[in-house]
């Protein structure tokens, strides 16, 4: 039986099928995302969603959806599905679905009377093109297929509405048409591999609704433009390929390209393979530059997310070359930043105070997966430059104090990964000595000291080690309280007593200022108050302001974002800490939690991990449908488990 297969009973029940989404990307920034019944429920959904760099740095929905109609004996059966006002769904094509399978590629099987039609979709790698193959598995009489494209030509952040500015012009190309609704957009080419007839019948479909946007407190309806429809005859056993892209293609090549792309895919036939595929979707290659997107469908490349996610989605799946090409781009951006130049690469938030320290951690993982010698050869200079930059007190918001700790100002602007803001102010003003920033600092000092000592630079190694001695001593004095856990941040006499997950890093990292007993106390409190089956809570239920449900309009969600919701990527560091303390006896516990995460493969975005979960049962997935740090950290823990099991 297929690992990711859904039968008729689930597919025709919209309460079950609409919350399940599917995502495919071309690894160059474009994507296809919708629900498993092909009903768009978000403004971000679409068949062909691509970057338009000459317009802005957002993605744009060109082709929103494609309605298929099966015609036999003059009777029409429309397989499409849209939500309209008053909870009306039309044309209810989901009732014809017999099964949905996305182990290799997303495939939907429809049955209409004696007709069995199979639809398979694939997004071409490194090209803005989606291909859909229709195979007539069975039919007892002449069958015609009709395709009606719904066009948007808008940013994912906006909506389109009926207007007189939209161009209705189109030109015929081989086996199809090309059209462009507005100036500045690329032309959209829609072609089939078989001769067909295009009927020009321009119309607007008004009042299409997106319930996910309604849930999130946003506007939620738009009008979509349909230029007409394609009709083509299909025989039993025949396959027809539809292509939508921003360049013309030879129709004769479509079947061959489809087959080659399918051959290139790793089947999603296990938890590991699902995550490996999900990890690849975050790669965004733009010419010579290689970025890691923080998540889909709305995130860009954020520096912190990139450095945390990179080891898991590359090294943990034996894709070292992918690590190196992404790190080459990141290294150029880091050097621009530390040299005081404008960062010209599309890596955002490089100035945040913890980012360079996460970059060091990222390179540390490379050293562990390859060798220190290899790491030193490729990245030794970069590591030294980063440490000298921080030691030289050149960072605008990272102040090295006499006690060896790093101080950062987070009162006016959120500067750590807990970055939610409301009314222009941080919801959690983490300021002063921040616990994970200083855990990262101690780890970086010790790691780079060892690296440069092995390279023969004894003087710099001694400087780093002396700094680490002072930092480690101050870390314990400043952060550890009488209850055995760590303050989240300390600013003068202001200490944040909230029980938060950021202290787990001091246990998980290779170098820690805590002794074994202190680490165990931190781990025990995190286990007791923050651990859920889906990740670590961002705040203990016993702490003031606990708000575990990420629901409602934007402001309500902002106040819940880091006040009790559970994040799977934190689970990665928790599990690493757990294995550090309990060694082999901890393996079974970690494996049990991984089984709990595997349940997510058939929920939310199929085969991926969403951004966060509610902190209370039933721990519902929320936010972005697929999140890089979450996928990466679970892959990294699976890698760590395999190493323990090989001992």
C-alpha positions as CSV (number, residue, x, y, z in Angstrom):
1,X,0.0,0.0,0.0
2,X,1.2,3.5,-0.8
3,X,2.6,5.6,2.0
4,X,0.7,8.7,1.1
5,X,-2.7,7.5,-0.2
6,X,-6.1,8.8,0.6
7,X,-9.3,6.9,-0.4
8,X,-12.7,8.1,-1.7
9,X,-14.3,8.3,1.8
10,X,-11.7,10.9,2.9
11,X,-11.5,12.8,-0.4
12,X,-15.3,13.4,-0.7
13,X,-15.5,14.6,2.9
14,X,-14.4,18.2,2.6
15,X,-14.0,18.5,6.4
16,X,-11.2,15.9,6.0
17,X,-9.8,16.8,2.6
18,X,-9.7,20.6,2.6
19,X,-7.3,21.0,5.6
20,X,-4.8,18.7,3.8
21,X,-2.5,20.6,1.4
22,X,0.0,19.7,-1.2
23,X,3.2,21.7,-2.1
24,X,5.6,21.3,-5.0
25,X,8.5,23.7,-5.8
26,X,10.9,24.1,-8.7
27,X,13.8,24.9,-6.3
28,X,14.1,28.3,-7.9
29,X,11.5,30.1,-5.9
30,X,8.4,29.1,-7.8
31,X,5.8,26.7,-6.5
32,X,2.4,24.9,-6.9
33,X,0.3,24.7,-3.7
34,X,-3.3,23.7,-3.2
35,X,-5.5,21.2,-1.3
36,X,-5.6,17.6,-2.1
37,X,-9.0,18.1,-3.8
38,X,-7.6,21.0,-5.9
39,X,-9.8,23.6,-4.2
40,X,-7.7,26.7,-3.3
41,X,-8.3,27.8,0.3
42,X,-5.6,30.4,0.6
43,X,-4.6,33.5,-1.5
44,X,-1.2,31.8,-1.7
45,X,-2.6,28.8,-3.5
46,X,-2.1,28.3,-7.2
47,X,-1.1,26.0,-10.0
48,X,1.7,28.2,-11.1
49,X,3.1,30.7,-8.6
50,X,6.4,32.4,-9.6
51,X,8.8,35.2,-8.6
52,X,8.5,38.2,-10.9
53,X,11.8,40.0,-10.0
54,X,11.1,43.0,-12.4
55,X,7.9,43.7,-10.4
56,X,9.0,43.1,-6.8
57,X,10.5,40.4,-4.5
58,X,7.2,38.6,-4.0
59,X,5.7,35.6,-5.6
60,X,2.8,36.0,-8.1
61,X,-0.1,33.7,-8.9
62,X,-0.4,33.5,-12.7
63,X,-2.5,30.3,-13.1
64,X,-4.8,29.9,-10.1
65,X,-6.4,26.7,-11.1
66,X,-7.5,24.6,-14.0
67,X,-11.1,23.1,-14.2
68,X,-11.4,19.9,-16.1
69,X,-14.7,18.7,-17.6
70,X,-15.3,15.2,-19.0
71,X,-17.8,15.2,-21.9
72,X,-19.5,12.0,-23.1
73,X,-22.7,11.7,-25.2
74,X,-23.1,15.5,-24.8
75,X,-23.2,15.2,-21.0
76,X,-20.7,17.3,-19.1
77,X,-19.1,16.4,-15.8
78,X,-17.0,19.2,-14.3
79,X,-14.2,18.0,-12.0
80,X,-13.3,21.5,-10.6
81,X,-14.0,22.8,-7.1
82,X,-14.2,26.4,-5.8
83,X,-15.7,27.9,-2.7
84,X,-18.2,30.7,-3.1
85,X,-20.2,32.9,-0.8
86,X,-22.5,31.3,1.7
87,X,-20.4,28.1,2.1
88,X,-21.3,27.1,-1.4
89,X,-18.9,24.8,-3.2
90,X,-19.1,24.4,-6.9
91,X,-18.9,22.5,-9.2
92,X,-18.3,19.8,-6.6
93,X,-15.9,17.8,-8.7
94,X,-14.5,16.1,-5.6
95,X,-17.5,13.8,-5.5
96,X,-16.0,11.9,-8.5
97,X,-12.6,11.3,-6.8
98,X,-11.8,7.7,-6.1
99,X,-8.3,8.1,-4.6
100,X,-5.4,10.5,-4.2
101,X,-1.9,9.3,-4.1
102,X,1.3,11.4,-3.8
103,X,4.0,8.9,-3.1
104,X,5.9,9.6,-6.4
105,X,3.9,12.6,-7.8
106,X,0.5,14.0,-6.9
107,X,-2.1,11.8,-8.7
108,X,-5.9,11.9,-8.5
109,X,-8.1,9.2,-9.9
110,X,-11.7,10.2,-10.9
111,X,-14.6,8.0,-11.9
112,X,-17.5,9.4,-13.8
113,X,-19.9,6.7,-14.9
114,X,-17.8,4.4,-17.1
115,X,-15.0,6.9,-17.3
116,X,-11.9,6.5,-15.2
117,X,-9.5,9.4,-15.5
118,X,-6.1,9.8,-13.8
119,X,-4.6,13.2,-13.3
120,X,-0.9,13.6,-12.4
121,X,1.0,16.9,-11.7
122,X,4.7,17.6,-11.8
123,X,6.6,20.9,-11.3
124,X,9.6,21.0,-13.6
125,X,12.9,21.6,-11.7
126,X,14.7,24.9,-12.2
127,X,11.9,26.1,-14.6
128,X,8.7,28.0,-14.2
129,X,6.5,25.3,-15.6
130,X,3.9,22.9,-14.3
131,X,2.9,19.8,-16.3
132,X,-0.4,17.9,-15.8
133,X,-0.8,14.5,-17.4
134,X,-4.3,13.1,-18.0
135,X,-4.7,9.4,-18.7
136,X,-8.0,7.9,-19.7
137,X,-7.7,4.6,-17.9
138,X,-11.2,3.4,-19.0
139,X,-14.1,4.6,-21.1
140,X,-16.9,2.9,-23.1
141,X,-17.5,5.6,-25.6
142,X,-16.0,8.7,-27.2
143,X,-14.7,11.1,-24.6
144,X,-13.7,14.8,-24.8
145,X,-11.8,16.7,-22.1
146,X,-12.3,20.5,-21.6
147,X,-9.8,22.6,-19.7
148,X,-10.8,26.0,-18.3
149,X,-7.9,28.0,-16.9
150,X,-8.5,30.5,-14.0
151,X,-6.0,33.3,-14.2
152,X,-5.0,35.8,-11.4
153,X,-1.8,37.6,-12.4
154,X,-1.3,39.1,-9.0
155,X,1.0,39.1,-6.0
156,X,0.4,36.4,-3.3
157,X,-0.2,39.3,-0.9
158,X,-3.1,40.7,-2.9
159,X,-6.3,39.8,-4.7
160,X,-7.6,40.4,-8.2
161,X,-11.1,41.7,-8.9
162,X,-13.0,42.2,-12.2
163,X,-11.6,45.3,-13.9
164,X,-11.4,46.8,-17.4
165,X,-7.6,47.1,-17.3
166,X,-7.0,43.3,-17.6
167,X,-6.0,42.5,-21.2
168,X,-8.2,39.9,-23.0
169,X,-5.7,39.6,-25.8
170,X,-4.2,36.3,-26.6
171,X,-2.2,34.8,-29.4
172,X,-2.2,31.2,-30.7
173,X,0.9,29.2,-30.3
174,X,1.5,25.6,-31.2
175,X,-1.3,23.5,-29.6
176,X,-2.3,26.3,-27.3
177,X,-2.3,30.1,-26.5
178,X,-0.2,32.7,-24.8
179,X,-1.7,35.6,-22.8
180,X,-0.7,38.3,-20.3
181,X,-3.3,40.2,-18.2
182,X,-1.1,43.2,-17.2
183,X,2.0,45.0,-18.3
184,X,5.2,44.0,-16.5
185,X,4.1,40.3,-16.1
186,X,5.6,37.5,-18.2
187,X,3.4,35.9,-20.8
188,X,1.7,32.7,-19.8
189,X,1.9,29.9,-22.3
190,X,-0.7,27.1,-22.0
191,X,-0.2,24.2,-24.4
192,X,-1.1,20.6,-24.8
193,X,0.9,17.8,-26.5
194,X,-2.0,17.1,-28.8
195,X,-3.9,19.3,-31.3
196,X,-6.9,20.9,-29.6
197,X,-9.4,23.7,-30.1
198,X,-9.3,26.8,-28.0
199,X,-12.7,28.6,-27.6
200,X,-12.3,32.3,-26.7
201,X,-15.0,32.9,-24.1
202,X,-13.7,35.6,-21.7
203,X,-15.5,35.9,-18.4
204,X,-14.9,36.7,-14.7
205,X,-15.7,34.1,-12.0
206,X,-16.8,36.4,-9.2
207,X,-16.7,36.0,-5.4
208,X,-14.3,33.0,-5.0
209,X,-13.5,32.7,-1.3
210,X,-10.4,31.5,0.6
211,X,-11.5,30.2,4.0
212,X,-7.9,30.0,5.4
213,X,-7.6,33.8,4.9
214,X,-11.0,34.3,6.6
215,X,-9.8,32.2,9.6
216,X,-6.7,34.5,9.8
217,X,-8.8,37.6,9.9
218,X,-7.9,38.9,6.4
219,X,-9.9,39.7,3.3
220,X,-10.8,36.5,1.6
221,X,-12.6,36.8,-1.7
222,X,-11.5,37.6,-5.3
223,X,-12.6,37.3,-8.9
224,X,-10.7,35.2,-11.4
225,X,-10.5,35.7,-15.1
226,X,-11.2,32.8,-17.5
227,X,-10.2,33.6,-21.1
228,X,-12.0,30.6,-22.5
229,X,-11.4,26.8,-22.7
230,X,-9.5,24.1,-24.5
231,X,-11.2,21.0,-25.9
232,X,-9.4,17.8,-26.9
233,X,-10.6,14.3,-27.7
234,X,-9.0,11.5,-25.7
235,X,-9.0,7.7,-26.3
236,X,-9.0,4.9,-23.8
237,X,-5.4,4.3,-22.7
238,X,-4.2,7.6,-24.1
239,X,-2.3,10.3,-22.1
240,X,-2.5,14.0,-22.7
241,X,-0.1,16.5,-21.1
242,X,-1.1,20.1,-20.3
243,X,1.7,22.6,-19.8
244,X,1.6,26.0,-18.2
245,X,4.8,28.1,-18.2
246,X,6.3,31.4,-19.1
247,X,8.0,30.3,-22.2
248,X,6.9,28.3,-25.3
249,X,7.7,24.7,-25.4
250,X,7.6,22.1,-28.2
251,X,4.4,20.0,-27.6
252,X,6.2,17.0,-28.9
253,X,8.6,17.1,-26.0
254,X,6.0,17.3,-23.2
255,X,5.5,13.5,-22.6
256,X,9.3,13.0,-22.6
257,X,9.9,15.8,-20.2
258,X,7.1,14.6,-17.9
259,X,8.6,11.1,-17.8
260,X,12.2,12.4,-17.2
261,X,11.0,14.6,-14.3
262,X,9.1,11.6,-12.7
263,X,12.2,9.5,-13.0
264,X,14.2,12.2,-11.2
265,X,11.9,12.1,-8.1
266,X,12.6,10.3,-4.9
267,X,9.4,8.5,-3.9
268,X,7.8,9.7,-0.6
269,X,7.5,6.1,0.6
270,X,8.8,6.6,4.2
271,X,9.0,9.3,6.9
272,X,12.7,9.9,6.0
273,X,12.0,10.2,2.3
274,X,9.1,12.6,2.9
275,X,11.3,14.9,5.0
276,X,14.2,14.6,2.5
277,X,11.8,15.7,-0.3
278,X,10.4,18.5,1.9
279,X,13.9,19.7,2.6
280,X,14.8,19.9,-1.0
281,X,11.8,22.2,-1.6
282,X,13.4,25.0,0.4
283,X,16.4,25.3,-2.0
284,X,16.1,28.4,-4.1
285,X,18.8,28.7,-6.8
286,X,19.0,32.0,-8.6
287,X,21.9,31.9,-11.2
288,X,25.1,31.6,-9.2
289,X,23.4,32.2,-5.9
290,X,21.9,29.5,-3.7
291,X,19.4,30.4,-0.9
292,X,17.4,28.5,1.6
293,X,13.8,29.7,1.9
294,X,12.5,29.8,5.5
295,X,9.2,28.2,4.6
296,X,6.3,28.1,2.2
297,X,4.2,29.7,1.0
298,X,5.1,33.2,2.2
299,X,8.6,33.2,3.7
300,X,11.8,34.5,2.0
301,X,15.4,33.6,2.8
302,X,16.1,34.7,6.4
303,X,19.7,34.5,7.7
304,X,19.0,32.8,11.0
305,X,16.6,30.2,9.5
306,X,19.1,29.5,6.7
307,X,22.0,28.7,9.1
308,X,19.8,26.6,11.5
309,X,18.1,24.7,8.6
310,X,21.1,24.1,6.3
311,X,22.8,21.2,8.1
312,X,19.6,19.2,8.4
313,X,18.4,19.6,4.8
314,X,21.8,19.0,3.3
315,X,24.4,17.2,5.4
316,X,21.8,14.9,7.2
317,X,20.7,13.6,3.8
318,X,24.2,13.3,2.3
319,X,24.0,16.3,0.1
320,X,27.3,18.0,1.0
321,X,27.5,19.8,-2.3
322,X,24.2,21.5,-1.7
323,X,25.5,22.7,1.7
324,X,28.7,24.1,0.1
325,X,26.9,26.0,-2.7
326,X,24.4,27.6,-0.2
327,X,27.2,28.4,2.2
328,X,29.2,30.0,-0.6
329,X,26.4,32.5,-1.1
330,X,25.9,33.0,2.6
331,X,29.7,33.6,3.2
332,X,29.7,36.4,0.6
333,X,26.7,38.0,2.4
334,X,28.4,37.6,5.8
335,X,31.6,39.2,4.6
336,X,29.6,42.1,3.1
337,X,27.9,42.6,6.5
338,X,31.0,42.4,8.6
339,X,32.9,44.8,6.2
340,X,30.1,47.4,6.7
341,X,28.9,47.0,3.1
342,X,25.3,46.9,1.9
343,X,24.3,43.2,1.7
344,X,23.4,42.7,-2.0
345,X,22.3,39.1,-1.6
346,X,18.7,38.2,-0.9
347,X,19.4,37.0,2.6
348,X,17.3,39.0,5.0
349,X,17.9,40.0,8.7
350,X,21.7,39.4,8.5
351,X,22.0,42.2,11.1
352,X,20.2,40.3,13.9
353,X,22.7,39.8,16.8
354,X,22.5,36.0,16.9
355,X,22.9,35.4,13.2
356,X,26.7,35.2,13.0
357,X,26.8,32.9,16.0
358,X,24.3,30.6,14.3
359,X,26.5,30.7,11.2
360,X,29.4,29.4,13.4
361,X,27.1,26.6,14.7
362,X,26.2,25.7,11.2
363,X,29.8,25.4,10.2
364,X,30.4,23.3,13.3
365,X,27.9,20.8,12.0
366,X,29.9,20.7,8.7
367,X,33.0,19.9,10.7
368,X,31.2,17.0,12.5
369,X,29.8,15.5,9.3
370,X,33.0,15.8,7.3
371,X,36.1,16.6,9.4
372,X,37.7,19.6,11.2
373,X,40.5,19.6,8.6
374,X,37.9,19.8,5.8
375,X,36.0,22.6,7.6
376,X,39.2,24.5,8.3
377,X,40.3,24.3,4.7
378,X,37.0,25.6,3.4
379,X,35.7,27.9,6.1
380,X,38.6,28.5,8.6
381,X,39.2,32.1,7.4
382,X,35.4,32.9,7.7
383,X,35.2,31.5,11.2
384,X,38.2,33.7,12.3
385,X,36.7,36.8,10.6
386,X,33.4,36.3,12.4
387,X,35.1,35.9,15.8
388,X,37.3,38.9,15.3
389,X,34.3,41.0,14.3
390,X,32.5,40.1,17.5
391,X,35.6,40.3,19.8
392,X,36.4,43.7,18.2
393,X,32.9,45.0,19.3
394,X,32.1,46.0,15.7
395,X,28.5,44.7,15.7
396,X,25.9,47.5,16.1
397,X,23.8,45.4,18.5
398,X,26.1,42.9,20.1
399,X,28.1,44.4,23.0
400,X,30.9,42.3,24.6
401,X,30.9,43.3,28.3
402,X,33.7,42.9,30.8
403,X,32.1,39.8,32.3
404,X,32.5,38.1,28.9
405,X,28.8,38.0,28.1
406,X,27.2,39.5,25.0
407,X,24.6,42.2,25.6
408,X,21.9,43.0,23.0
409,X,19.2,45.6,22.9
410,X,15.8,44.1,22.1
411,X,13.4,46.7,23.7
412,X,12.4,48.5,20.6
413,X,12.9,45.8,18.0
414,X,12.6,42.0,18.2
415,X,16.1,40.7,17.6
416,X,16.0,37.0,18.4
417,X,14.0,34.1,16.8
418,X,11.2,35.1,19.2
419,X,10.4,38.0,16.9
420,X,6.6,38.6,17.1
421,X,5.6,42.2,17.3
422,X,2.3,44.0,18.0
423,X,1.6,47.7,17.5
424,X,5.2,48.1,16.3
425,X,6.7,46.7,19.6
426,X,8.1,43.3,20.5
427,X,5.6,41.1,22.2
428,X,8.5,39.6,24.2
429,X,11.2,42.4,24.6
430,X,14.1,40.0,25.1
431,X,16.9,42.4,25.9
432,X,20.2,42.4,27.8
433,X,22.0,39.1,28.2
434,X,19.9,36.7,26.2
435,X,20.3,33.0,27.1
436,X,20.7,31.3,23.7
437,X,22.9,34.2,22.4
438,X,25.4,33.6,25.2
439,X,25.1,29.8,24.9
440,X,26.0,30.2,21.2
441,X,28.8,32.6,22.1
442,X,30.4,30.1,24.5
443,X,30.0,27.3,22.0
444,X,31.6,29.4,19.2
445,X,34.5,30.5,21.4
446,X,35.4,26.9,22.3
447,X,34.8,25.5,18.8
448,X,36.9,28.1,16.9
449,X,39.6,27.9,19.6
450,X,40.0,24.2,19.0
451,X,39.9,24.8,15.2
452,X,42.6,27.5,15.1
453,X,44.8,25.6,17.7
454,X,44.8,22.6,15.4
455,X,45.9,25.0,12.6
456,X,48.8,26.2,14.7
457,X,47.5,29.6,15.7
458,X,48.2,29.1,19.4
459,X,48.0,32.8,20.3
460,X,44.5,33.3,18.9
461,X,43.3,30.0,20.3
462,X,44.5,31.1,23.8
463,X,42.7,34.4,23.4
464,X,39.5,32.6,22.6
465,X,39.9,30.1,25.4
466,X,40.6,32.8,27.9
467,X,37.5,34.6,26.8
468,X,35.5,31.3,27.0
469,X,36.7,30.8,30.6
470,X,35.3,34.2,31.6
471,X,32.1,33.8,29.5
472,X,31.4,30.3,31.0
473,X,31.8,31.5,34.6
474,X,29.6,34.5,34.1
475,X,27.0,32.5,32.2
476,X,26.4,30.2,35.2
477,X,26.4,33.2,37.6
478,X,24.0,35.3,35.6
479,X,21.5,32.8,34.1
480,X,21.2,30.0,36.6
481,X,18.6,30.5,39.3
482,X,17.9,28.7,42.6
483,X,15.3,26.5,40.9
484,X,17.8,24.9,38.6
485,X,16.7,26.4,35.3
486,X,18.0,29.3,33.3
487,X,16.6,32.9,33.1
488,X,15.5,33.6,29.5
489,X,17.2,37.0,29.6
490,X,18.8,39.3,32.2
491,X,19.0,43.1,32.0
492,X,20.6,44.6,35.0
493,X,18.3,43.8,37.9
494,X,15.5,42.7,35.6
495,X,15.4,38.9,35.3
496,X,12.9,37.0,33.1
497,X,11.7,34.1,35.3
498,X,9.5,32.7,32.5
499,X,10.2,29.1,31.8
500,X,11.1,29.2,28.1
501,X,12.8,26.7,25.7
502,X,15.8,28.8,24.9
503,X,17.8,27.4,27.8
504,X,17.9,24.0,26.1
505,X,20.6,25.2,23.7
506,X,23.0,25.4,26.6
507,X,22.5,21.6,27.1
508,X,22.4,20.6,23.4
509,X,25.5,22.4,22.1
510,X,28.9,20.6,21.9
511,X,30.5,23.1,24.2
512,X,28.5,24.2,27.3
513,X,29.4,26.2,30.4
514,X,27.1,23.9,32.4
515,X,28.2,20.8,34.2
516,X,26.4,17.5,33.8
517,X,24.2,18.0,36.9
518,X,23.2,21.5,35.8
519,X,22.4,20.3,32.3
520,X,20.2,17.5,33.7
521,X,18.3,20.0,35.9
522,X,17.6,22.2,32.8
523,X,16.6,19.2,30.8
524,X,14.2,18.0,33.5
525,X,12.4,21.3,33.8
526,X,12.1,21.6,30.0
527,X,10.7,18.0,29.9
528,X,8.2,18.6,32.6
529,X,6.9,22.0,31.5
530,X,7.6,22.5,27.8
531,X,7.7,19.2,26.0
532,X,4.8,18.2,23.8
533,X,4.4,15.5,21.1
534,X,4.9,18.2,18.4
535,X,7.8,20.2,19.8
536,X,8.8,22.4,22.7
537,X,6.3,25.0,24.0
538,X,7.6,28.6,23.8
539,X,6.3,29.2,27.3
540,X,5.4,27.1,30.3
541,X,1.7,26.8,31.2
542,X,2.8,27.8,34.7
543,X,4.2,31.1,33.5
544,X,2.2,34.2,33.2
545,X,0.8,35.1,29.8
546,X,0.5,31.5,28.6
547,X,-1.4,31.5,25.3
548,X,-1.2,28.2,23.5
549,X,-3.6,28.6,20.6
550,X,-2.4,30.3,17.4
551,X,-5.8,31.3,16.1
552,X,-7.9,34.4,15.2
553,X,-6.9,37.7,13.5
554,X,-3.3,38.8,13.2
555,X,-3.0,40.7,16.5
556,X,-4.4,37.8,18.4
557,X,-2.0,35.4,16.7
558,X,1.0,37.7,17.3
559,X,0.3,37.6,21.0
560,X,0.2,33.8,20.9
561,X,3.2,33.2,18.5
562,X,5.8,32.7,21.2
563,X,3.6,32.5,24.3
564,X,2.9,28.8,24.5
565,X,2.8,27.5,20.9
566,X,5.0,24.4,20.2
567,X,7.8,24.5,17.7
568,X,9.2,21.2,16.2
569,X,12.7,22.6,15.4
570,X,13.2,23.1,19.1
571,X,12.5,19.4,19.6
572,X,15.7,18.8,17.5
573,X,17.9,20.5,20.1
574,X,15.9,18.9,23.0
575,X,16.5,15.4,21.6
576,X,20.2,16.2,21.0
577,X,20.4,17.3,24.6
578,X,18.5,14.2,25.8
579,X,20.9,11.9,24.0
580,X,23.8,13.9,25.4
581,X,22.6,13.2,29.0
582,X,21.2,9.7,28.6
583,X,23.3,8.3,25.7
584,X,22.1,4.9,24.5
585,X,19.3,4.6,27.1
586,X,17.7,7.8,25.6
587,X,17.4,6.3,22.1
588,X,14.1,4.6,22.6
589,X,12.6,7.8,24.0
590,X,13.7,9.8,21.0
591,X,12.5,7.2,18.6
592,X,9.0,7.3,20.3
593,X,8.8,11.0,19.7
594,X,9.8,10.6,16.1
595,X,6.9,8.3,15.6
596,X,4.6,11.0,16.9
597,X,6.1,13.4,14.3
598,X,5.6,10.9,11.5
599,X,1.8,11.2,12.0
600,X,2.1,14.7,10.5
601,X,3.0,13.3,7.1
602,X,-0.6,12.7,6.3
603,X,-1.9,15.9,7.8
604,X,-1.6,19.6,7.1
605,X,0.8,19.8,4.1
606,X,1.2,16.2,3.0
607,X,4.8,15.0,3.6
608,X,6.0,18.2,5.4
609,X,6.0,19.8,8.8
610,X,4.1,23.1,9.4
611,X,5.5,26.1,11.1
612,X,4.1,25.6,14.6
613,X,1.5,23.8,16.7
614,X,-0.9,24.8,19.4
615,X,0.7,24.2,22.8
616,X,-2.4,22.3,24.1
617,X,-4.1,19.1,22.8
618,X,-5.0,18.2,20.1
619,X,-1.8,20.1,19.1
620,X,-3.2,21.4,15.8
621,X,-0.7,22.5,13.1
622,X,-0.7,26.2,12.3
623,X,1.1,28.9,10.3
624,X,3.2,28.2,7.1
625,X,2.4,24.8,5.6
626,X,6.1,23.8,5.4
627,X,8.8,25.2,7.5
628,X,12.6,24.7,6.8
629,X,13.9,24.7,10.4
630,X,11.3,22.1,11.5
631,X,12.0,19.7,8.6
632,X,15.8,20.2,9.0
633,X,16.0,19.5,12.7
634,X,13.9,16.3,12.5
635,X,16.2,15.1,9.7
636,X,19.2,16.0,11.9
637,X,17.8,14.0,14.8
638,X,17.1,11.0,12.5
639,X,20.8,11.2,11.4
640,X,21.9,11.4,15.1
641,X,19.7,8.4,15.9
642,X,21.2,6.3,13.1
643,X,24.7,7.1,14.5
644,X,23.7,6.0,18.0
645,X,22.1,2.8,16.6
646,X,25.3,2.0,14.7
647,X,27.4,2.1,18.0
